[in-house]
Amino acid sequence: MTETIGGVLLIDDDYPGTDLYSDGAVEDELLEIAKNEEPENFDRVAAQRKSWPVLYHFSGIRQNILNWYPIGGSDRVLEIGSGCGAVTPALAERAGHVDCVELSRKRSLVNAWRNRRCDNIAIRLGNFEDVEKKLPRDYTRVTMIGVFEYGVSYISSQTPYVDFLRKAASHLCQGGRLLIAIENRLGMKYFAGCAEDHTGRFFDGIEGYPKSDYARTFSRKELEELLKEAGFTNWNFYYPYPDYKFPMTVFSDRRLPGPGELRMNMMNFDRKRMVLFDEAAAFDALAGSGEFPVFSNSFLIEAYV
């Protein structure tokens, strides 16, 4: 079945009939905001409500992760795990067409309502492993923003992360680019006292996730090995700061941060943290050493063949 909300098309052929994950009643609040507020008011609403979920899903800063990346009217984009559509506008405003894949119907409704002015978005409900069999294989850009870490939960395989990359890559046209945003399990903030984003435990990623198996992040070297095993031959790493969720600056290997540039280290809104050392001083000590990429809090990866 299909339905339209404004100019957005929802396709639920592969929807299992119930949302398999939910953040509970707050998602009703998110849907109410999407329905009743105009996009230009989202930042004001987030400031007024003083709620982490509202800030996370409606802050325009979320779009900074991709609003600088070259995307034009000839591009066809596949957004895997589009959620409530926090990043979708950064794609739809420039691309010719955007296909979203999302497991949650409630979150897809939030995405559709907030982007109802657009006429180039289709949201396909269901697990990517099911939906992808029906998707085209000519996308110029495929994105996984905050999604790759859940590969073990969504891909039925002995090597879910490698196969997740392979399945995503199979939908790229020649010369297409896969874009992945993910936390670095060795990010400086996790040594300094921030809890791991997915488990809420201190040092969990640093210790190799000894008590969890539903999500995991990786170091740069580990990600390079996964990309290589999946068949990619080229990649560029970028370093969103303070992280990929609320990036204020995106550094690259051509332009790493210098002394005094990394001063927004207390922007940790979702849970309490410890402060074990001065992160700014630690980052300054790395300046000029070439070691910042090892300890960047997050990565944005552009991978291609």
Secondary structure, DSSP 8 states (H G I E B T S, - for coil): -EEEETTEEEE-TT--SS-S---TTHHHHHHHHHHHS-GGGHHHHHHHHT-HHHHHHH-GGGGGGTTTS---TT-EEEEES-TTSSSHHHHHTTSSEEEEEES-HHHHHHHHHHTTT-SSEEEEES-HHHHGGGS-S-EEEEEEES-GGGHHHH--SSSHHHHHHHHHHTTEEEEEEEEEEEEBTT-HHHHHT-B-TTT--BTTTTTT-TT--S---B-HHHHHHHHHHTT--EEEEEEEES-SSS-SEEEETTB---TT----TT---SS-----S-HHHHHHHHTTTT-HHHH-SEEEEEEE-
